[in-house]
Amino acid sequence: MDAKPQQNPELSPSTLPPQGATSVPPPPAPMRTTLRRAAFGAVAGAVLVAGAVIAVPGDEEAAAPPTPGPVARAEAAAAAGSPASLSDLTALIGDRQKWVETHPADAPSWAVLGTAYVEWGRRSADAAYYTRAEQALQRSLAAQPGERGNTPAWVGLGALANARNDFLAAKKWGETVRTRQPKDWTAYPVLIEAYRGLGDYAAAARATEKFGTLRTGFPALAGTSQMYRDQGWREDALATAQEAADRAATPAEKAAALHRLGELAAERGEPAEALAQYDAALRTDPGHLASRAGRARALVALDRTDEALADYRTVTAKLPRPEYVLELGELYESLGLDGDARTQYAELRELLAEARTAGVDESLTEARFEADHGDPEAAVELMRAEWAAQRRSSAVADTLAWSLHRAGLSEEALQYAEKAVETGVRDASYAYHLGVIESALGQDGPARGHLEEALRTNPGLSPLAAPLAQEALDALGEPAAGGPADMSPSAAPEPAAEPDSEQDPGSGPGTRPGSGSGSGKDAGKDAEKESGSGEGSGKKPAQPRQEPRAESAPASPRAAGPSATATP
């Protein structure tokens, strides 16, 4: 569905008044309305309010619920916390626009319209809808303040802040609603996204778990899969995403779940599997452009660049998100099409300028572009500002590190690159950046480990980064035979004097624990105890549902689980 909702669209004769979304009674029904249509309206109203279908007793014809229309489907999706199709979302926007023209004091309908504008803006990459959303939500609060029960408008403002990447503001709105109404599940999707954007993965995990107790089914499963992914628990993320796909009740839910499966496969370095999942998502919902972009990435990794270019052109024409435009420009550059790459980069700069005007923070994408294709010092300035503003996600830490390295500040970059990896998110680009920074600092061993990890995790990485990662690894060569020099055993100590008969063996003057004859066996036992590897050695309890970290480089052990996430 490519058509955008109009300001005052003409409604089809079958469009129902928004009975379940407003406290203002609908206009009188036309005289030609039959009793059966009245019963149908009651059923649709129940769908809007609770997402449930109630049969009219005592009437066989009314007992079979009619198929809900697009407005009812969009309201039901919102009531369930699930995505609506673009066509249904368009119908909902048109319906509410028409309604508030004649009912300007209807606070709930203004809140619904504002929140729908937010979702449309996200899915069309049209930031102008964020301005309309803010206006509608403020009209809602003017008609009924949040303190008097209009929490849907507050939730809408939180969703708007997240869409603008203003995660601190989103956190404020979400926590305000949660404090007033702890059992209102609608605050939790806002909070989860805000916490993730701020890099507070422990808080995001707690909010996800609470959301799962308030809302079951697809929304909870999708959120839990994301939580596991953030913690690096790939097997759990995959199993939960698959369950979400199996339990999806609508095409929009199914497409979103299949898209998630494609993302997880891509991160594992399985482009063929990722392509299959994205194709399945597009068969379910041909307008799911995020899956079209994922398909393009998978095709690049499979060296099917002509098909990838076609998909990228389709996506950037219909959904011109800055990150997609940057990816297409880098693909052109990797193919030696420098003129086309420059055209994309120029378009990217225009999109970034438009985003700033609309109040959308696209600093992350802008810094990535400047670090590799423009002014690295400008990228550093952007990312320092993000870090100072408490936006400390793994993506920000990684981009700040890479920007510092590209600006010649590799020593400072190292701490941020390590923070990005330590969050638990297993992104091959993080390991690649850390490896390159370590190599620049002469830390060849850790650098080799992280570069190998990056290429092992996702050999495709990106059309520009993958060959550079391989070049950096080849430049390091193979490790020296016999290991590092400082690992060689030291010279044997001078024999100690015979201890007095009353002293314990090996404890006389001039001796060290673990040195001298007969101490090797005991030292080995002590080391075994200290490392927790022997029986009765006081092992720590195993982390539940934790995947072994076989891909982690030895030089950078990572904490696992939400409680171990390091927040810089």
C-alpha positions in Angstrom: 0.0 0.0 0.0 1.9 3.0 -1.2 -0.8 5.7 -1.0 -0.5 8.0 2.0 -3.5 8.9 4.1 -5.0 12.2 3.1 -6.0 15.0 5.4 -9.7 14.7 4.6 -10.2 11.4 2.7 -13.7 10.4 1.5 -15.0 7.5 3.5 -16.6 4.5 1.9 -20.3 4.1 2.6 -19.5 1.0 4.7 -17.1 2.7 7.1 -18.4 2.4 10.7 -18.3 5.3 13.2 -15.6 4.9 15.8 -18.0 3.5 18.4 -15.3 1.9 20.6 -12.7 4.7 20.5 -14.6 7.7 21.7 -16.7 8.9 24.6 -18.8 11.0 22.3 -21.9 9.2 20.9 -21.9 8.6 17.2 -24.3 10.5 14.9 -27.8 8.9 14.4 -27.8 6.0 12.0 -29.5 6.5 8.6 -33.1 5.4 8.2 -32.0 2.6 5.9 -29.9 1.0 8.6 -31.3 -2.4 9.4 -31.4 -4.2 12.7 -28.8 -6.6 11.4 -26.4 -3.8 10.6 -27.0 -2.4 14.1 -26.0 -5.7 15.5 -22.9 -5.6 13.3 -22.0 -2.2 14.6 -22.2 -3.4 18.2 -19.9 -6.3 17.4 -17.4 -4.0 15.7 -17.5 -1.7 18.7 -16.6 -4.5 21.0 -13.6 -5.4 18.8 -12.4 -1.8 19.0 -12.6 -1.7 22.8 -11.3 -5.1 23.8 -10.2 -6.9 20.7 -12.9 -9.5 21.4 -16.0 -10.6 19.4 -19.3 -10.9 21.2 -22.1 -12.8 19.6 -25.7 -11.5 19.8 -27.7 -14.3 21.6 -31.0 -15.5 20.3 -30.4 -14.6 16.7 -28.9 -17.2 14.5 -28.0 -14.7 11.7 -26.2 -12.4 14.2 -24.5 -15.2 16.0 -21.9 -15.5 13.3 -19.6 -12.5 13.7 -19.1 -10.5 10.6 -15.7 -9.9 9.2 -14.4 -6.7 10.7 -13.5 -3.8 8.4 -10.2 -2.1 8.1 -10.8 0.4 10.9 -11.9 -2.3 13.2 -8.9 -4.4 12.3 -6.6 -1.5 13.0 -8.2 -0.8 16.4 -8.1 -4.5 17.3 -4.4 -4.6 16.5 -3.8 -1.5 18.6 -5.8 -3.0 21.5 -3.6 -6.2 21.2 -0.3 -4.3 21.0 0.3 -5.7 17.5 1.1 -4.0 14.2 -1.6 -3.1 11.8 -1.3 -3.4 8.0 -0.7 -0.2 6.2 -4.0 -0.3 4.4 -5.8 -0.7 7.8 -3.7 2.1 9.3 -4.6 4.4 6.4 -8.3 3.6 6.9 -8.1 4.3 10.6 -6.4 7.7 10.0 -9.1 8.7 7.5 -11.8 7.6 9.9 -10.5 9.6 12.8 -9.7 12.7 10.7 -13.4 12.7 9.6 -14.7 12.1 13.1 -12.7 14.9 14.9 -13.8 17.5 12.4 -17.3 17.2 13.9 -16.3 16.2 17.4 -13.3 18.5 18.2 -13.6 17.8 22.0 -13.2 14.1 21.7 -10.0 13.5 23.5 -9.7 9.7 22.9 -10.2 10.1 19.2 -7.5 12.8 19.0 -5.2 10.4 20.9 -5.9 7.6 18.5 -5.3 9.8 15.5 -2.0 11.2 17.0 -0.7 7.7 17.7 -1.7 6.5 14.3 0.2 9.4 12.8 3.3 8.3 14.7 3.1 4.8 13.3 2.5 6.1 9.8 5.5 8.4 10.1 7.7 5.5 11.1 6.5 3.2 8.4 6.7 5.8 5.6 9.9 7.6 6.8 7.9 10.8 6.5 8.8 13.0 9.5 6.1 15.5 8.6 3.6 13.1 10.2 5.4 13.5 13.5 4.5 17.1 13.6 0.8 16.2 12.9 1.0 13.6 15.6 2.3 16.1 18.2 -0.5 18.5 17.3 -3.2 15.8 17.6 -1.9 14.5 20.9 -1.8 18.1 22.3 -5.4 18.6 21.2 -6.2 15.4 23.0 -4.6 16.7 26.2 -6.2 20.1 25.9 -9.6 18.4 25.8 -8.8 16.0 28.7 -5.5 16.4 30.6 -3.4 13.3 31.3 -3.9 13.9 35.1 -7.6 13.3 34.5 -7.2 9.9 33.0 -6.0 10.7 29.4 -3.0 8.4 29.7 -3.4 7.2 26.0 -2.2 10.7 24.9 0.8 10.4 27.2 1.6 7.0 25.8 1.3 8.5 22.3 3.8 11.2 23.2 6.1 8.6 24.5 5.8 6.7 21.2 6.4 10.0 19.3 9.6 10.6 21.3 10.9 7.2 20.5 10.2 7.7 16.8 12.3 10.9 17.0 15.0 9.0 18.9 14.5 11.2 21.9 14.7 8.3 24.4 15.0 10.4 27.5 11.7 12.0 26.8 10.1 8.7 25.9 11.4 7.3 29.2 9.7 10.2 31.1 6.3 9.6 29.5 6.4 5.9 29.9 7.5 6.0 33.6 4.8 8.7 34.2 2.1 6.3 33.0 3.6 3.3 34.8 3.7 5.2 38.1 0.0 6.2 37.8 -1.2 3.0 36.3 1.2 0.1 37.0 -1.1 -2.5 35.4 -1.5 -0.5 32.1 0.5 -2.6 29.6 0.5 0.2 27.0 3.4 2.0 28.8 5.7 -0.9 28.5 6.5 -1.0 24.8 7.4 2.7 25.1 9.6 2.0 28.1 11.3 -1.0 26.5 12.3 0.9 23.4 13.4 3.9 25.4 15.6 1.8 27.8 17.2 0.0 24.8 17.9 3.4 23.1 19.6 4.6 26.3 21.6 1.4 26.6 20.0 0.4 29.9 19.5 -3.2 28.9 18.9 -4.4 32.4 15.9 -2.0 32.8 14.7 -3.1 29.3 14.8 -6.7 30.4 12.8 -6.0 33.5 10.2 -4.1 31.6 10.0 -6.9 29.0 9.4 -9.4 31.7 6.7 -7.3 33.3 5.1 -6.7 29.9 4.9 -10.5 29.4 2.9 -10.8 32.6 0.4 -8.2 31.4 0.2 -9.1 27.7 0.5 -12.6 26.3 0.8 -13.9 22.8 2.6 -12.4 19.8 3.5 -9.0 21.4 5.1 -10.5 24.5 7.0 -13.2 22.5 8.3 -10.6 20.0 9.6 -8.4 22.9 11.2 -11.4 24.7 13.0 -12.5 21.5 14.5 -9.0 21.2 15.5 -9.1 24.9 17.4 -12.4 24.3 19.0 -11.0 21.2 20.3 -8.0 23.2 21.8 -10.4 25.8 23.5 -12.5 23.2 21.4 -15.5 23.8 20.9 -16.5 20.1 19.3 -19.9 20.5 16.7 -18.4 22.9 16.1 -15.5 20.6 15.6 -17.8 17.7 13.2 -20.2 19.5 11.1 -17.4 20.8 10.9 -15.6 17.5 9.8 -18.9 15.9 7.1 -19.3 18.5 6.0 -15.7 17.8 5.7 -16.6 14.1 3.8 -19.7 14.9 1.3 -17.8 17.0 0.9 -14.8 14.8 -2.8 -14.2 14.3 -2.7 -11.6 11.4 -0.7 -11.1 8.3 0.9 -8.0 9.8 2.0 -10.0 12.9 3.3 -12.9 10.7 5.3 -10.6 8.5 6.9 -8.9 11.5 7.8 -12.3 13.1 9.3 -13.6 9.8 11.3 -10.3 9.5 12.7 -10.9 13.0 13.7 -14.4 12.0 15.5 -13.0 8.9 17.4 -10.5 11.1 18.6 -13.2 13.4 19.7 -15.4 10.6 21.6 -12.5 9.0 23.4 -11.8 12.3 24.4 -15.4 12.5 26.0 -15.1 9.1 23.4 -17.3 7.3 22.3 -15.1 4.3 20.5 -17.9 2.5 18.3 -18.6 5.6 17.8 -14.9 6.0 16.7 -14.5 2.4 14.2 -17.3 2.8 12.7 -15.6 5.9 12.5 -12.2 4.2 10.9 -13.8 1.1 8.3 -15.5 3.4 7.6 -12.1 5.0 7.1 -10.5 1.7 4.8 -13.2 0.5 2.7 -12.6 3.6 2.8 -8.8 3.3 4.2 -7.5 -0.1 4.3 -4.0 1.4 6.7 -4.9 4.3 9.5 -2.7 3.1 11.8 -3.5 6.0 11.9 -7.1 4.8 12.7 -5.8 1.3 15.7 -4.0 2.7 16.7 -7.1 4.7 16.4 -9.1 1.5 18.7 -6.6 -0.3 21.4 -7.1 2.5 21.1 -10.9 2.2 21.5 -10.8 -1.6 24.6 -8.7 -1.2 26.1 -11.3 1.1 25.2 -14.0 -1.5 27.0 -11.9 -4.2 23.8 -11.4 -6.1 24.4 -7.7 -6.4 22.1 -7.0 -9.4 19.1 -8.3 -7.5 20.3 -6.4 -4.4 20.5 -3.2 -6.3 16.9 -3.6 -7.6 15.6 -4.2 -4.1 17.5 -1.3 -2.6 16.2 1.1 -5.3 12.6 0.0 -4.5 13.1 0.5 -0.8 14.8 3.9 -1.0 12.1 5.1 -3.4 9.2 4.1 -1.1 10.8 4.1 2.4 13.8 6.6 2.2 15.2 5.9 5.7 18.7 7.4 6.0 20.3 4.0 6.9 18.9 2.4 3.7 20.2 5.3 1.5 23.7 4.9 3.2 23.7 1.1 2.6 22.9 1.6 -1.1 25.6 4.2 -1.5 28.1 1.9 0.1 27.0 -0.9 -2.2 27.6 1.4 -5.2 31.0 2.3 -3.8 32.0 -1.3 -3.4 31.1 -2.0 -7.0 33.2 0.9 -8.2 30.2 3.0 -9.2 31.5 6.2 -7.6 29.2 8.5 -9.3 26.1 6.6 -8.2 27.6 6.5 -4.7 28.1 10.2 -4.6 24.5 10.7 -5.7 23.3 8.6 -2.8 25.5 10.3 -0.3 24.2 13.7 -1.4 20.6 12.4 -1.0 21.6 11.2 2.4 22.8 14.6 3.5 19.4 16.1 2.4 17.5 13.5 4.4 19.6 14.2 7.5 18.9 17.9 7.1 15.2 17.3 6.8 15.3 15.1 9.9 16.9 17.8 11.9 14.3 20.3 10.8 11.5 17.8 11.9 13.1 17.2 15.3 14.3 13.7 14.5 17.7 12.7 15.9 19.6 10.8 13.2 23.0 11.4 14.7 23.9 7.7 14.7 23.5 7.3 11.0 25.1 10.7 10.3 28.1 9.8 12.4 28.5 6.5 10.7 28.5 8.3 7.3 30.9 11.0 8.4 33.3 8.5 10.0 33.8 6.5 6.8 32.9 8.9 4.0 33.1 12.5 5.3 34.6 14.2 8.4 35.5 11.8 11.2 36.0 14.7 13.6 32.4 15.8 13.0 31.4 12.2 13.7 33.2 12.3 17.0 31.5 15.5 18.0 28.1 14.0 17.2 28.7 10.9 19.2 30.2 12.7 22.2 27.0 14.7 22.4 24.9 11.5 22.2 27.0 10.0 25.0 26.7 13.1 27.2 23.0 13.0 26.7 22.8 9.5 28.2 22.2 7.8 24.9 24.6 4.9 25.6 23.4 1.9 23.6 25.8 -0.6 22.2 25.3 1.0 18.8 26.3 4.5 20.1 29.3 3.1 21.9 30.5 1.3 18.8 30.0 4.3 16.5 31.8 6.6 19.0 34.7 4.2 19.1 34.9 3.9 15.3 34.6 7.7 14.9 37.5 8.2 17.4 39.6 5.7 15.6 39.0 7.2 12.3 39.9 10.6 13.8 43.2 9.2 15.0 42.2 8.7 18.6 42.5 4.9 18.8 43.6 4.8 22.4 40.5 6.6 23.6 38.4 4.6 21.1 39.4 1.3 22.7 37.3 1.8 25.9 34.1 2.5 23.9 34.7 -0.4 21.5 35.0 -2.7 24.5 31.8 -1.4 26.0 29.9 -2.1 22.8 31.1 -5.7 22.8 30.5 -6.2 26.6 26.8 -5.3 26.4 26.2 -8.8 25.0 24.9 -7.8 21.6 26.7 -10.1 19.2 27.1 -7.8 16.2 30.0 -8.7 13.8 30.7 -5.1 13.1 31.4 -4.5 16.8 34.0 -7.2 16.8 35.5 -5.9 13.5 35.8 -2.4 14.8 37.4 -3.5 18.1 39.8 -5.7 16.2 41.0 -2.9 14.0 41.4 -0.5 16.9 43.4 -3.1 18.9 45.6 -3.7 15.8 46.3 0.0 15.6 47.4 -0.1 19.2 49.8 -3.0 18.6 47.6 -5.5 20.4 48.0 -8.2 17.8 46.6 -11.1 19.8 43.3 -9.6 20.8 43.0 -8.0 17.4 43.4 -11.3 15.6 40.8 -12.9 17.8 38.2 -10.2 17.3 38.7 -10.0 13.5 38.4 -13.8 13.3 35.2 -13.6 15.4 33.8 -10.9 13.1 34.4 -12.9 9.9 33.3 -16.1 11.6 30.1 -14.6 12.9 29.0 -12.9 9.7 31.4 -13.3 6.7 29.3 -10.9 4.7 29.5 -8.1 7.3 28.9 -5.3 4.7 30.1 -4.8 1.1 32.8 -2.4 2.2 33.7 -3.8 5.7 34.0 -7.5 4.9 37.1 -7.2 2.5 38.7 -4.7 4.9 38.3 -7.0 7.8 39.9 -9.8 5.8 42.8 -7.5 4.8 43.3 -6.4 8.4 43.4 -10.1 9.6 45.8 -11.1 6.8 48.1 -8.2 7.7 48.5 -9.5 11.2 49.7 -12.9 9.9 49.8 -16.0 12.0 50.7 -15.9 15.7 54.4 -16.7 16.5 55.2 -20.3 17.1 55.4 -21.2 20.7 53.2 -18.4 21.9 54.2 -15.0 23.3 57.6 -14.6 24.8 56.3 -13.6 28.2 54.6 -17.0 28.5 57.9 -18.8 28.7 58.7 -20.4 32.1 61.1 -18.4 34.3 64.4 -19.7 35.5 64.2 -22.2 38.3 64.7 -20.6 41.8 67.7 -21.3 44.0 67.1 -24.3 46.2 65.8 -23.2 49.6 67.4 -24.1 52.9 66.2 -27.2 54.6 63.4 -26.2 56.9 63.4 -26.9 60.6 61.7 -30.1 61.5 58.9 -28.2 63.3 58.0 -26.1 60.2 55.6 -27.2 57.5 57.2 -28.4 54.3 57.7 -25.7 51.8 57.1 -22.8 54.3 60.6 -22.0 55.4 62.4 -18.8 54.9 63.1 -17.7 51.4 60.4 -19.9 49.8 57.3 -18.7 47.8 53.9 -20.5 47.6 54.0 -22.8 44.6 57.9 -22.9 44.4 60.3 -25.5 45.4 60.1 -29.3 45.3 56.8 -31.0 45.9 54.7 -27.9 45.5 53.5 -28.4 41.9 50.8 -30.8 42.8 49.5 -28.7 45.7 49.7 -25.6 43.6 47.7 -27.3 40.8 45.0 -28.2 43.4 45.0 -24.6 44.7 44.7 -23.2 41.2 41.9 -25.7 40.5 40.0 -24.5 43.6 40.5 -20.9 42.8 39.2 -21.3 39.3 36.2 -23.3 40.5 36.9 -26.2 38.3 37.1 -29.1 40.8 34.5 -30.9 42.7 33.2 -29.0 45.7 35.0 -25.9 44.5 32.1 -23.5 44.9 31.0 -23.2 41.3 28.7 -20.3 40.5 25.2 -21.3 39.6 24.8 -21.7 35.8 23.0 -18.8 34.1 19.6 -19.9 33.0 19.0 -20.2 29.2 22.5 -19.0 28.5 24.1 -19.9 25.2 27.8 -20.9 25.3 30.0 -18.1 24.1 32.2 -20.1 21.7 32.6 -17.2 19.4 34.0 -14.7 22.0 37.6 -13.8 21.8 39.7 -14.9 24.8 40.9 -11.4 25.4 37.4 -9.9 25.9 35.3 -12.1 28.2 31.7 -10.9 28.2 29.1 -10.8 30.9 25.8 -12.6 30.2 22.3 -11.8 31.4 20.5 -8.6 32.1 22.1 -8.2 35.6 25.6 -8.3 34.1 25.1 -5.7 31.5 27.6 -2.9 31.8 26.1 0.6 31.5 28.9 3.1 30.9 
